[in-house]
Amino acid sequence: MEEEDKSFSLRYVGRRFDQARLPLDVLGDLPALRDLIAALAKQEFRHNNSDRKRVPRGFDKSISFSLTDIGSGSAIPVFALDRELAQQNLPNFGDGMEEIVNRAYQRVAEIFDDAGQGRFPQALPLDAIHALSKLGANIQDDEKIEFRNTTGADGNVVCLDGFRRKNLLTRVRETYTFEFESVGTLTGVDASHNTIQVLTEEYGELRLPLDGVSMPAEQFDGSLHTLVEFSLSIALDAHDEFKAIEEVHSVDLVRPYDEDLMRCVNRLQELATVEKGWLGGQQGEQLVHLAGMRATQIIFMRSNLANIFRIFPTEDGGISIEFDKSGWSFAVEIMPDGSLEIDGSSNDGKVFEMKSFEGFSSKFFEAFDEMISVIINE
C-alpha cells in the first residue's frame, strides 16, 4: 500500500485508448514526462541551494522511473521512482529525492492547470521547454491525458489536451523581461562603440549600449568610479540569472539634488578610497563594494533622512549608517556580504530590538520604516 501511494499514473482518455490500449505513438510521453520532472526538480534544487552552481553529480541519473502497471479501462500507465537507482547515484539524499520528485510532478500538473486558465510561467529552464514540446505531441483533438491524484482550480483532475498544450508552447519562454532601475559604479567608457560599463550589486558588470539615449558615452569621460543611475529592460532566465540587456531607457551620472545627499555620496566615495590597515597595523579592512552599493541605495531611497545620516566604516569592510533625532539613536549596519542589521534606542530606555536581513527586501524597508516612525510621525 505504501508503494502505491508513492507511484504516479496517467490516464489517456479517447477512443484510441479504450480497453487499456496504449498506442505506440504515445509511449514517448513517458520519457518526456520524466525529463520534465527532472528539469523542474533541478530548478528547485538550484533555487534552494543558490550557493551551488550545479546540482550534485548523479542528480539527473537518480531520477528514473519504472513502469509498474497498465490500469484497466482506459489506458492508465502507472510508474514509480526507482528508489534503488536513486540511492546508488545519490546515497546521501535518503528520501529527499522522492520528495523533490513528488513536488516536481505536482508542479507539472500546476503548469498544465494554469495553462487551461490562461496563466503561464514567466520563464522555464531550456531543458523543461524541450521536454514540454515532446509531452503530448501525438494527442489528437478529442483526446487528453489526465494526471491522476491531482486536482485543478475547477475541482477536477488536471489534464493535458491539445488546447492547453498549444497555449503553453506558444507562450512559454526561456527568459522573461525584468524592468531594472538601480545605481552602479562606472567602470569603463568606450566612446568608439558608444557603450559604458557599470558594476551593479545585483548582476555584476553590465555593458550598456547608449544608442538612442540622450547622454552619449563621451560625456562619461573623466567620471570613472563615480555613481551612475540607470533604467533598463533586461532578460532573466528561469533561475533569475542575467542573460541580456534588451533596452536601455536612461543612464545618467548621479547628481544628488541637495547638499545633504551630496555630503553622503561624497562620504561614501571618500571611504571607498581608504586602504586596508586604516585602524593601524593590519586592522581595518578596505570597504567592500557590495556594502558601499547598499549604503548608497539606502541613502537615496530614504533621502528625507540624509541631513542626519552619519556614515562610518566598520572594521570588517562594511558600513554603519547612524542617525539621531528626538532622543532616539538608530543604526543600520551593512555587512561585507550585503546582509543588514538595524536597531534603535531612546534616551528614556525604549528599545527597537535588533533585526537582521540577508539583503534588501520589502521586509527590510518595512522594518526600517517601522523603526523610524517614532521620529517621522511626531
Secondary structure, 3 states (H helix, E strand, C coil): CHHHHCEEEEEEECHHHHHHCCCHHHCCHHHHHHHHHHHHHHHHHHHHCCCCCCCCCCCCCCCCEEEEEEECCCCEEEEEECHHHHHHHCCCCCCHHHHHHHHHHHHHHHHHHHHHCCCCCCCCCHHHHHHHHHCCCCCCCCCEEEECCCCCCCCCCEEEEHHHHHHHHHHCCCEEEEEEEEEEEEEEEECCCCEEEEEECCCEEEEEECCCCCCCHHHHCCCCCCEEEEEEEEEEECCCCEEEEEEEEEEEECCCCCHHHHHHHHHHHHHHCCCCCCCECCECCCCCHHHHHHHHHHHHHCHHHHHHCEEEECCCCCEEEEEEECCEEEEEEECCCCCEEEEEEECCCCEEEEEEECCCCHHHHHHHHHHHHHHHCC
